[in-house]
Amino acid sequence: MIETVSTWFQTLSQREKILVAVAGLLSAVVIIVLSAIGLINAITAKQEEYFAALDRRAQIERRVAEMAKAKTVQQAVGGPLQTIIAQSAAEAGFALDRADAPRPDIVDIAMAKAKPRALMTWLNGWEAQGIVVQKIDIKAANDGTISMTASLARPGS
C-alpha cells in the first residue's frame, strides 16, 4: 500500500506535490488542534468535578465537626437544662418571666422584653451548643423590643 501511494505521489507534477503536501500538513494541524481542544475541555470538566468534590468534602467535614462539637458541648452542658438556661439568660442580661421544665431535657421560657438582635444571638448560641428551639413565638412591642415564648430542648427529647 505504501508503495502504491509512493508511486502515485511520484507521478504528480511539482505543483501537485506541493499542494498535496500542504493539504496533508493542514489536515495534520486541524487534527492536532481539535485533539488539543478536546483534551482541554476534558481537563476543564475534570477540574470542575474535582472542585465540586472538594466543596462537598469541606461541607461534610464542617458538618461532622459541628456535630462533634455539639456532642461535646452537649456532654459538657450537663445538669438540669432549666438551671443552665436560667443562668445563661441572667448572664446575658435577659429577665426570664418563666422557665418551666415539663421534662428534664425540655425548658419552656418566656421573656416580656428583649432586644431582637441580642435575643437571636443568644438563641443561636444555644443551637451551636446542641440545644434546639422546638417552638418559638415572638411579638414586637412599640418600643423596639420583643416579647418571646419558646421551648428549648436537648436533641432526642
SVG drawing of the C-alpha trace seen along z (x, -y; Angstrom):
<svg xmlns="http://www.w3.org/2000/svg" viewBox="-47 -53 55 55">
<polyline fill="none" stroke="black" stroke-width="0.4" points="0.0,0.0 2.9,-2.4 4.4,-1.5 1.2,-2.4 0.9,-5.8 4.6,-6.5 4.3,-5.6 1.2,-7.8 3.0,-10.7 6.0,-10.4 3.7,-10.6 2.4,-14.1 3.8,-17.3 5.9,-19.5 2.9,-21.9 0.6,-19.0 3.2,-17.5 3.3,-20.9 -0.5,-21.1 -0.8,-17.6 1.9,-18.2 0.2,-21.5 -3.2,-19.7 -1.6,-16.9 0.0,-19.5 -3.2,-21.4 -5.1,-18.2 -2.5,-17.3 -2.8,-20.8 -6.6,-20.6 -6.4,-17.1 -3.9,-18.3 -5.9,-21.5 -9.2,-19.5 -7.5,-16.9 -6.0,-19.7 -9.4,-21.4 -11.0,-18.1 -8.2,-17.4 -8.5,-20.9 -12.3,-20.5 -11.9,-17.2 -9.3,-18.6 -11.6,-21.6 -14.5,-19.3 -12.5,-17.1 -11.2,-20.2 -14.8,-21.4 -15.8,-17.9 -12.7,-17.9 -13.5,-21.4 -17.2,-20.4 -16.0,-17.3 -13.7,-19.4 -16.6,-21.7 -18.8,-18.7 -15.9,-17.3 -15.5,-20.6 -19.2,-20.8 -19.2,-17.2 -16.1,-17.9 -17.8,-21.1 -21.0,-19.2 -19.0,-16.4 -17.1,-19.0 -20.3,-20.8 -21.9,-17.5 -18.8,-16.5 -18.7,-20.0 -22.4,-19.8 -22.0,-16.4 -19.0,-17.6 -20.9,-20.7 -24.0,-18.6 -21.9,-16.4 -20.3,-19.5 -23.7,-21.2 -24.7,-18.8 -27.1,-19.2 -30.7,-20.3 -31.4,-22.2 -33.7,-24.6 -30.9,-25.8 -28.4,-26.2 -30.9,-28.2 -31.8,-30.5 -28.2,-31.1 -27.3,-31.8 -30.2,-34.2 -29.2,-36.1 -25.6,-36.3 -26.8,-37.7 -28.9,-40.3 -32.3,-38.8 -35.1,-38.7 -37.0,-35.4 -40.6,-35.7 -40.9,-31.9 -38.6,-28.9 -40.6,-25.7 -39.3,-22.2 -42.1,-19.9 -39.5,-17.2 -35.8,-17.1 -34.5,-17.9 -37.1,-20.5 -37.5,-24.0 -40.3,-26.4 -39.2,-30.0 -40.9,-33.4 -39.5,-37.0 -41.5,-40.1 -38.8,-42.4 -35.7,-41.8 -33.7,-43.4 -34.3,-41.4 -30.6,-41.1 -29.4,-40.2 -32.1,-37.6 -31.4,-35.9 -27.7,-35.9 -28.4,-34.2 -30.7,-31.6 -28.2,-30.9 -25.5,-30.3 -27.7,-27.6 -28.2,-26.0 -24.4,-26.0 -24.2,-24.1 -26.7,-21.5 -29.8,-22.9 -32.5,-23.3 -35.5,-25.7 -38.6,-23.4 -41.2,-26.2 -41.0,-29.9 -43.5,-32.8 -42.2,-36.3 -44.3,-39.5 -43.0,-43.0 -43.6,-45.8 -43.9,-49.5 -40.7,-50.4 -38.4,-48.4 -38.3,-45.4 -39.9,-42.0 -41.6,-39.5 -40.9,-35.8 -42.1,-32.4 -40.0,-29.4 -39.4,-25.8 -35.8,-24.7 -34.7,-21.1 -31.7,-18.8 -31.7,-16.7 -33.5,-13.4 -36.2,-14.9"/>
</svg>
